[in-house]
Amino acid sequence: MDFRTLNIDTPIELINQASQRGLIGSLGIEFTKIEAGTVEGQMQLSEKNCRPDGILHGGANLSLAETLAGLGSMLLVDVKEFNVLGIQVNGSHTGTLKQGKAFATAKIIHQGNQTHVWNVDVTNEEGRLISAVRVTNMIVKRND
């Protein structure tokens, strides 16, 4: 899939399939719901995304958040004309995950012409907050 053809009507199965290369696939991140201004996803705890003691790594949580917010911004711009670049990720880890899946919901709180700001909550399967994350994306003109 050429991500420059991505839009809000792209089937989520196709997005998931095309996203499995690289870090997203290595961490086990999967998109579960997409709509304008909101993206949901999940990540199964595995040895590839946890600390040596079996707890979900905080960096994996931040990667999950940035991945969802990045896709969200891509769905809000014309990706043939603009590129989305993550420029800041800030998270507070409020809990741990020792088994199961992490679930995340990214919601846009600022949609400007040059920046998008997202709040991302990462929870466990019972809905308890694991991480509260803020992601800022820069929207820049493509110069391919």
N, CA, C and O of each residue as an XYZ file, in Angstrom:
576
protein
N       0.835     -1.184      0.000
C       0.000      0.000      0.000
C       0.880      1.247      0.000
O       1.816      1.354      0.793
N       0.582      2.172     -0.876
C       1.249      3.467     -0.907
C       0.505      4.388      0.060
O      -0.656      4.720     -0.177
N       1.156      4.799      1.141
C       0.480      5.604      2.151
C       0.065      6.981      1.640
O      -0.693      7.685      2.308
N       0.553      7.371      0.462
C       0.092      8.639     -0.116
C      -1.320      8.526     -0.679
O      -1.895      9.525     -1.111
N      -1.887      7.313     -0.678
C      -3.284      7.131     -1.103
C      -4.208      6.968      0.104
O      -5.412      6.768     -0.055
N      -3.645      7.052      1.302
C      -4.397      6.857      2.535
C      -5.464      7.937      2.705
O      -5.209      9.116      2.463
N      -6.652      7.525      3.121
C      -7.696      8.474      3.494
C      -8.642      7.804      4.481
O      -8.481      6.623      4.788
N      -9.611      8.536      4.974
C     -10.513      8.056      6.016
C     -11.317      6.836      5.568
O     -11.821      6.091      6.409
N     -11.443      6.624      4.269
C     -12.199      5.480      3.755
C     -11.329      4.250      3.483
O     -11.846      3.214      3.065
N     -10.025      4.348      3.714
C      -9.154      3.194      3.522
C      -9.539      2.116      4.538
O      -9.618      2.404      5.733
N      -9.774      0.902      4.095
C     -10.155     -0.162      5.046
C      -9.074     -0.380      6.109
O      -7.883     -0.426      5.804
N      -9.512     -0.510      7.346
C      -8.584     -0.670      8.465
C      -7.734     -1.925      8.307
O      -6.586     -1.948      8.751
N      -8.272     -2.964      7.686
C      -7.507     -4.193      7.458
C      -6.306     -3.928      6.554
O      -5.225     -4.476      6.773
N      -6.498     -3.087      5.539
C      -5.416     -2.741      4.625
C      -4.353     -1.903      5.339
O      -3.157     -2.099      5.122
N      -4.789     -0.975      6.186
C      -3.848     -0.154      6.960
C      -3.027     -1.048      7.882
O      -1.805     -0.917      7.955
N      -3.701     -1.957      8.588
C      -2.982     -2.871      9.487
C      -1.981     -3.730      8.734
O      -0.848     -3.906      9.184
N      -2.388     -4.260      7.601
C      -1.498     -5.111      6.811
C      -0.269     -4.328      6.354
O       0.853     -4.826      6.451
N      -0.469     -3.127      5.866
C       0.633     -2.314      5.353
C       1.533     -1.778      6.462
O       2.681     -1.414      6.205
N       1.026     -1.725      7.681
C       1.783     -1.160      8.801
C       2.659     -2.161      9.528
O       3.369     -1.780     10.458
N       2.637     -3.410      9.143
C       3.335     -4.441      9.911
C       4.841     -4.474      9.692
O       5.548     -5.180     10.412
N       5.339     -3.739      8.730
C       6.783     -3.645      8.553
C       7.350     -2.701      9.619
O       6.686     -1.745     10.021
N       8.527     -2.959     10.056
C       9.207     -2.049     10.971
C       8.717     -2.119     12.405
O       8.260     -3.163     12.869
N       8.818     -1.006     13.094
C       8.540     -0.935     14.524
C       7.107     -1.308     14.875
O       6.879     -2.015     15.856
N       6.150     -0.849     14.098
C       4.741     -1.109     14.393
C       4.484     -2.615     14.457
O       3.846     -3.096     15.394
N       4.966     -3.345     13.487
C       4.800     -4.790     13.477
C       5.600     -5.471     14.574
O       5.124     -6.425     15.191
N       6.811     -4.990     14.821
C       7.643     -5.593     15.863
C       7.006     -5.471     17.237
O       7.084     -6.400     18.042
N       6.379     -4.341     17.514
C       5.743     -4.130     18.814
C       4.385     -4.806     18.916
O       3.864     -4.985     20.016
N       3.800     -5.188     17.766
C       2.487     -5.831     17.794
C       1.337     -4.848     17.840
O       0.267     -5.179     18.352
N       1.528     -3.648     17.317
C       0.484     -2.621     17.321
C      -0.523     -2.917     16.219
O      -0.153     -3.235     15.088
N      -1.794     -2.807     16.565
C      -2.890     -3.026     15.616
C      -3.926     -1.920     15.778
O      -4.339     -1.605     16.893
N      -4.339     -1.339     14.665
C      -5.407     -0.336     14.681
C      -6.749     -1.056     14.765
O      -6.965     -2.048     14.069
N      -7.650     -0.562     15.611
C      -8.953     -1.215     15.783
C     -10.125     -0.349     15.361
O     -11.209     -0.864     15.086
N      -9.920      0.974     15.306
C     -11.004      1.878     14.901
C     -10.387      3.171     14.401
O      -9.486      3.726     15.028
N     -10.881      3.644     13.266
C     -10.425      4.934     12.757
C     -11.626      5.772     12.360
O     -12.574      5.276     11.751
N     -11.574      7.035     12.708
C     -12.543      8.025     12.251
C     -11.853      9.378     12.357
O     -10.813      9.499     13.004
N     -12.417     10.376     11.735
C     -11.795     11.696     11.747
C     -11.669     12.193     13.186
O     -12.671     12.360     13.881
N     -10.445     12.426     13.624
C     -10.204     12.967     14.949
C     -10.043     11.947     16.058
O      -9.749     12.320     17.194
N     -10.226     10.662     15.759
C     -10.063      9.613     16.768
C      -9.487      8.357     16.122
O      -9.937      7.931     15.058
N      -8.494      7.774     16.774
C      -7.928      6.500     16.330
C      -7.766      5.622     17.569
O      -7.259      6.070     18.597
N      -8.202      4.369     17.457
C      -8.042      3.422     18.549
C      -7.157      2.266     18.083
O      -7.146      1.901     16.908
N      -6.420      1.705     19.037
C      -5.558      0.580     18.718
C      -5.237     -0.225     19.951
O      -5.635      0.112     21.066
N      -4.505     -1.304     19.722
C      -4.132     -2.185     20.821
C      -2.762     -2.780     20.556
O      -2.249     -2.760     19.437
N      -2.181     -3.319     21.644
C      -0.869     -3.941     21.548
C      -0.818     -5.081     22.565
O      -0.955     -4.859     23.769
N      -0.623     -6.285     22.072
C      -0.507     -7.458     22.935
C       0.851     -7.448     23.627
O       1.874     -7.245     22.973
N       0.875     -7.663     24.937
C       2.134     -7.768     25.658
C       2.925     -8.966     25.125
O       2.391    -10.068     25.000
N       4.181     -8.740     24.818
C       5.051     -9.810     24.323
C       6.482     -9.510     24.756
O       6.768     -8.432     25.278
N       7.367    -10.460     24.540
C       8.763    -10.235     24.917
C       9.404     -9.131     24.076
O      10.450     -8.599     24.449
N       8.785     -8.782     22.942
C       9.336     -7.734     22.079
C       8.984     -6.325     22.559
O       9.608     -5.356     22.124
N       7.982     -6.193     23.461
C       7.595     -4.849     23.904
C       7.599     -4.694     25.422
O       7.048     -3.729     25.952
N       8.223     -5.648     26.125
C       8.250     -5.530     27.581
C       9.686     -5.415     28.095
O      10.656     -5.676     27.383
N       9.775     -5.018     29.352
C      11.071     -4.954     30.021
C      11.528     -6.380     30.336
O      10.746     -7.320     30.200
N      12.780     -6.551     30.753
C      13.258     -7.899     31.090
C      12.445     -8.585     32.193
O      12.433     -9.813     32.275
N      11.758     -7.796     33.048
C      10.961     -8.390     34.120
C       9.528     -8.702     33.692
O       8.707     -9.085     34.527
N       9.210     -8.541     32.386
C       7.905     -8.920     31.871
C       6.847     -7.837     31.899
O       5.710     -8.083     31.495
N       7.185     -6.645     32.364
C       6.239     -5.518     32.397
C       6.345     -4.737     31.092
O       7.441     -4.551     30.563
N       5.196     -4.277     30.567
C       5.192     -3.483     29.334
C       6.125     -2.291     29.474
O       6.035     -1.534     30.440
N       7.008     -2.129     28.521
C       8.003     -1.050     28.511
C       7.317      0.290     28.269
O       6.446      0.396     27.406
N       7.706      1.313     29.028
C       7.138      2.650     28.848
C       7.374      3.197     27.453
O       6.528      3.913     26.917
N       8.509      2.871     26.861
C       8.793      3.314     25.498
C       7.854      2.691     24.488
O       7.520      3.317     23.482
N       7.423      1.460     24.742
C       6.441      0.822     23.858
C       5.099      1.544     23.955
O       4.409      1.717     22.950
N       4.726      1.970     25.177
C       3.500      2.756     25.339
C       3.568      4.049     24.528
O       2.608      4.426     23.856
N       4.717      4.720     24.602
C       4.876      5.967     23.854
C       4.842      5.713     22.350
O       4.293      6.513     21.592
N       5.427      4.600     21.922
C       5.380      4.244     20.495
C       3.953      3.964     20.045
O       3.551      4.372     18.956
N       3.189      3.271     20.879
C       1.774      3.031     20.573
C       1.040      4.356     20.419
O       0.291      4.542     19.459
N       1.245      5.270     21.344
C       0.569      6.571     21.298
C       0.964      7.370     20.056
O       0.102      7.925     19.375
N       2.267      7.431     19.760
C       2.716      8.202     18.601
C       2.224      7.581     17.299
O       1.923      8.299     16.346
N       2.139      6.260     17.251
C       1.650      5.573     16.062
C       0.188      5.929     15.791
O      -0.176      6.233     14.655
N      -0.645      5.892     16.822
C      -2.063      6.208     16.646
C      -2.264      7.675     16.274
O      -3.047      7.991     15.378
N      -1.555      8.570     16.963
C      -1.686      9.996     16.662
C      -1.148     10.316     15.262
O      -1.696     11.172     14.568
N      -0.088      9.635     14.852
C       0.461      9.848     13.506
C      -0.530      9.454     12.430
O      -0.746     10.194     11.471
N      -1.140      8.273     12.593
C      -2.157      7.857     11.627
C      -3.321      8.832     11.652
O      -3.846      9.201     10.601
N      -3.727      9.249     12.837
C      -4.838     10.202     12.942
C      -4.574     11.477     12.162
O      -5.453     11.965     11.451
N      -3.368     12.021     12.288
C      -3.029     13.231     11.536
C      -2.996     12.972     10.040
O      -3.425     13.813      9.250
N      -2.485     11.802      9.647
C      -2.454     11.471      8.217
C      -3.860     11.415      7.627
O      -4.062     11.752      6.461
N      -4.822     10.993      8.430
C      -6.205     10.911      7.947
C      -6.876     12.274      7.855
O      -7.930     12.402      7.232
N      -6.279     13.293      8.467
C      -6.868     14.631      8.480
C      -6.256     15.575      7.445
O      -6.738     16.692      7.258
N      -5.192     15.122      6.773
C      -4.550     15.963      5.760
C      -4.531     15.222      4.426
O      -4.791     14.021      4.361
N      -4.222     15.953      3.381
C      -4.021     15.338      2.069
C      -2.586     14.818      2.039
O      -1.647     15.591      1.848
N      -2.418     13.509      2.228
C      -1.066     12.943      2.335
C      -0.304     12.946      1.014
O       0.894     12.662      0.988
N      -0.991     13.265     -0.080
C      -0.272     13.448     -1.339
C       0.481     14.777     -1.317
O       1.507     14.929     -1.980
N      -0.038     15.738     -0.549
C       0.537     17.074     -0.500
C       1.345     17.342      0.775
O       2.288     18.133      0.760
N       0.972     16.680      1.878
C       1.597     16.961      3.173
C       2.160     15.701      3.815
O       1.643     14.598      3.633
N       3.232     15.899      4.568
C       3.834     14.831      5.353
C       3.559     15.121      6.826
O       3.502     16.283      7.229
N       3.393     14.090      7.616
C       3.144     14.213      9.053
C       4.386     13.738      9.792
O       4.842     12.613      9.591
N       4.930     14.593     10.642
C       6.139     14.272     11.394
C       5.878     14.454     12.882
O       5.465     15.532     13.308
N       6.110     13.426     13.669
C       6.000     13.559     15.112
C       7.140     14.419     15.627
O       8.306     14.137     15.349
N       6.812     15.478     16.383
C       7.872     16.354     16.880
C       7.977     16.360     18.400
O       8.989     16.800     18.946
N       6.940     15.877     19.093
C       7.046     15.783     20.544
C       6.095     14.716     21.069
O       4.937     14.632     20.659
N       6.611     13.905     21.985
C       5.810     12.898     22.687
C       6.130     13.046     24.164
O       7.295     13.015     24.560
N       5.093     13.206     24.977
C       5.271     13.390     26.413
C       4.286     12.490     27.124
O       3.080     12.591     26.895
N       4.774     11.613     27.980
C       3.875     10.680     28.643
C       4.114     10.570     30.122
O       5.241     10.706     30.598
N       3.042     10.320     30.849
C       3.116     10.005     32.269
C       2.588      8.594     32.443
O       1.434      8.309     32.123
N       3.434      7.718     32.951
C       3.032      6.331     33.165
C       2.424      6.227     34.557
O       3.073      6.544     35.553
N       1.179      5.783     34.617
C       0.437      5.760     35.869
C       0.155      4.351     36.368
O      -0.409      4.170     37.447
N       0.545      3.363     35.589
C       0.302      1.976     35.972
C       1.180      1.058     35.161
O       1.968      1.510     34.330
N       1.048     -0.234     35.399
C       1.836     -1.221     34.676
C       0.922     -2.241     34.020
O      -0.242     -2.393     34.390
N       1.470     -2.922     33.053
C       0.771     -4.020     32.394
C       1.676     -5.237     32.470
O       2.803     -5.213     31.975
N       1.175     -6.312     33.098
C       1.965     -7.527     33.281
C       1.452     -8.687     32.447
O       2.123     -9.710     32.314
N       0.248     -8.523     31.880
C      -0.307     -9.557     30.999
C      -1.423     -8.937     30.172
O      -1.973     -7.897     30.531
N      -1.751     -9.590     29.057
C      -2.862     -9.140     28.226
C      -2.475     -8.079     27.212
O      -1.371     -8.086     26.667
N      -3.406     -7.170     26.972
C      -3.227     -6.139     25.950
C      -3.301     -4.743     26.545
O      -3.956     -4.505     27.560
N      -2.608     -3.832     25.879
C      -2.756     -2.405     26.136
C      -3.701     -1.860     25.067
O      -3.562     -2.178     23.886
N      -4.652     -1.048     25.482
C      -5.594     -0.419     24.564
C      -5.359      1.084     24.589
O      -5.126      1.659     25.652
N      -5.419      1.719     23.431
C      -5.162      3.149     23.372
C      -6.214      3.848     22.530
O      -6.687      3.318     21.525
N      -6.567      5.049     22.964
C      -7.475      5.922     22.222
C      -6.800      7.269     22.056
O      -6.445      7.925     23.036
N      -6.624      7.676     20.798
C      -6.029      8.975     20.475
C      -7.139      9.910     20.003
O      -7.913      9.572     19.108
N      -7.204     11.100     20.624
C      -8.205     12.102     20.239
C      -7.493     13.423     19.993
O      -6.661     13.860     20.787
N      -7.838     14.042     18.879
C      -7.206     15.320     18.548
C      -7.776     16.417     19.442
O      -8.981     16.483     19.686
N      -6.872     17.283     19.927
C      -7.326     18.415     20.726
C      -6.971     19.758     20.069
O      -7.485     20.803     20.469
N      -6.098     19.723     19.068
C      -5.778     20.924     18.279
C      -5.467     20.486     16.856
O      -4.577     19.667     16.627
N      -6.200     21.034     15.914
C      -5.980     20.728     14.501
C      -5.682     22.017     13.765
O      -6.580     22.652     13.210
N      -4.407     22.401     13.763
C      -3.993     23.596     13.055
C      -3.480     23.257     11.671
O      -3.448     22.092     11.276
N      -3.076     24.286     10.936
C      -2.523     24.076      9.601
C      -1.112     23.512      9.646
O      -0.692     22.821      8.718
N      -0.362     23.804     10.732
C       1.023     23.361     10.816
C       1.272     22.355     11.928
O       2.270     21.636     11.894
N       0.389     22.292     12.908
C       0.555     21.333     13.995
C      -0.781     20.695     14.367
O      -1.842     21.309     14.250
N      -0.694     19.463     14.811
C      -1.818     18.741     15.406
C      -1.361     18.283     16.782
O      -0.235     17.810     16.938
N      -2.224     18.419     17.777
C      -1.926     17.945     19.129
C      -2.976     16.907     19.505
O      -4.175     17.123     19.327
N      -2.506     15.780     20.027
C      -3.363     14.649     20.369
C      -3.193     14.271     21.839
O      -2.087     14.320     22.377
N      -4.289     13.898     22.475
C      -4.262     13.224     23.773
C      -4.450     11.740     23.509
O      -5.334     11.347     22.746
N      -3.632     10.925     24.129
C      -3.738      9.478     23.975
C      -3.760      8.843     25.360
O      -2.826      9.012     26.143
N      -4.828      8.115     25.656
C      -4.911      7.356     26.895
C      -4.647      5.892     26.585
O      -5.258      5.313     25.687
N      -3.728      5.300     27.342
C      -3.416      3.877     27.212
C      -3.925      3.191     28.476
O      -3.585      3.593     29.589
N      -4.741      2.153     28.297
C      -5.344      1.460     29.431
C      -5.086     -0.042     29.345
O      -4.648     -0.560     28.318
N      -5.369     -0.724     30.456
C      -5.316     -2.184     30.434
C      -6.697     -2.716     30.037
O      -7.593     -1.939     29.709
N      -6.860     -4.023     30.068
C      -8.116     -4.636     29.619
C      -9.300     -4.284     30.518
O     -10.449     -4.364     30.082
N      -9.033     -3.896     31.768
C     -10.111     -3.503     32.681
C     -10.430     -2.011     32.574
O     -11.334     -1.519     33.249
N      -9.687     -1.291     31.724
C      -9.925      0.141     31.549
C      -9.121      1.023     32.489
O      -9.319      2.238     32.502
N      -8.218      0.447     33.278
C      -7.378      1.231     34.179
C      -6.282      1.927     33.379
O      -5.633      1.304     32.539
N      -6.075      3.218     33.636
C      -5.085      4.012     32.917
C      -3.675      3.508     33.198
O      -3.283      3.334     34.352
N      -2.923      3.278     32.133
C      -1.513      2.885     32.223
C      -0.620      4.082     31.910
O       0.384      4.311     32.586
N      -0.993      4.842     30.882
C      -0.210      6.010     30.463
C      -1.132      7.077     29.904
O      -2.095      6.787     29.195
N      -0.810      8.322     30.242
C      -1.476      9.485     29.657
C      -0.423     10.187     28.800
O       0.617     10.612     29.304
N      -0.703     10.305     27.501
C       0.316     10.765     26.555
C      -0.216     11.933     25.732
O      -1.387     11.966     25.356
N       0.669     12.891     25.462
C       0.370     13.995     24.555
C       1.353     13.914     23.404
O       2.562     13.811     23.611
N       0.821     13.961     22.175
C       1.651     13.860     20.965
C       1.415     15.103     20.107
O       0.273     15.491     19.861
N       2.499     15.718     19.656
C       2.410     16.844     18.728
C       3.015     16.424     17.399
O       4.145     15.939     17.341
N       2.250     16.614     16.337
C       2.704     16.326     14.977
C       2.837     17.625     14.199
O       2.017     18.532     14.339
N       3.879     17.706     13.379
C       4.077     18.843     12.490
C       3.589     18.441     11.109
O       3.871     17.338     10.642
N       2.862     19.330     10.459
C       2.338     19.095      9.121
C       3.192     19.926      8.147
O       3.203     21.155      8.216
N       3.889     19.255      7.263
C       4.791     19.961      6.343
C       4.492     19.585      4.902
O       4.050     18.475      4.608
N       4.742     20.530      4.018
C       4.577     20.306      2.589
C       5.566     19.233      2.140
O       6.743     19.281      2.499
N       5.098     18.280      1.366
C       5.986     17.235      0.823
C       6.962     17.856     -0.170
O       6.614     18.774     -0.913
N       8.166     17.351     -0.172
C       9.150     17.781     -1.178
C       9.844     16.564     -1.760
O      11.063     16.539     -1.932
N       9.020     15.536     -2.065
C       9.571     14.293     -2.621
C      10.316     14.605     -3.894
O      10.861     13.701     -4.528
